[in-house]
Amino acid sequence: MDTNNYQIKLNFIEGLKDVVEKEVKLKTNHTILSQENNCFYLDFKDSLAEVLQLKSVGNVSLVTNHQNYNPGYLSKHKNILKNILDIVLQKSPDKFKIFKLSCAGADSDEVKNILKYIELEYKILAQQEADLKINIYKSKNSWEISIQVTARPLSLRPYKC
């Protein structure tokens, strides 16, 4: 599986840019590739473990983008979704019980096809309030698939000594 096209997206609260940047540099081996609003995009190196330990970020997502990754295209090329979902779910398959898919054309046959595929392939249910959040949206000149890895903001997770 080619992971060169994947990036890690860190969302943070406005005003914490410097804190997050410092924490990423001190506690991970990832490189900050770009910033958009209150998000950093990092390189992906086959593991999410380091970034899941960061306390200054709101949530972590694994993302990929391409000009063709619209819901109609993904409905026909489900292996793209499978590859990124496999990375997220491989380390903790029991962590996520329900998912939510947010994208344009939510009532279309293509999106319904994607929902059904995910439910059958991963044995998880689609609901409005979910642990696993999948977003497919237009970002600049391409479509982005974003899978939120953290079930809830990292700052709300229990502190481990």
Helices and strands as residue ranges (DSSP letters): E 6-11, H 17-27, E 32-36, E 39-43, H 49-52, E 59-66, H 71-76, H 78-90, E 98-103, H 109-122, E 125-126, E 132-139, E 142-148, G 154-156
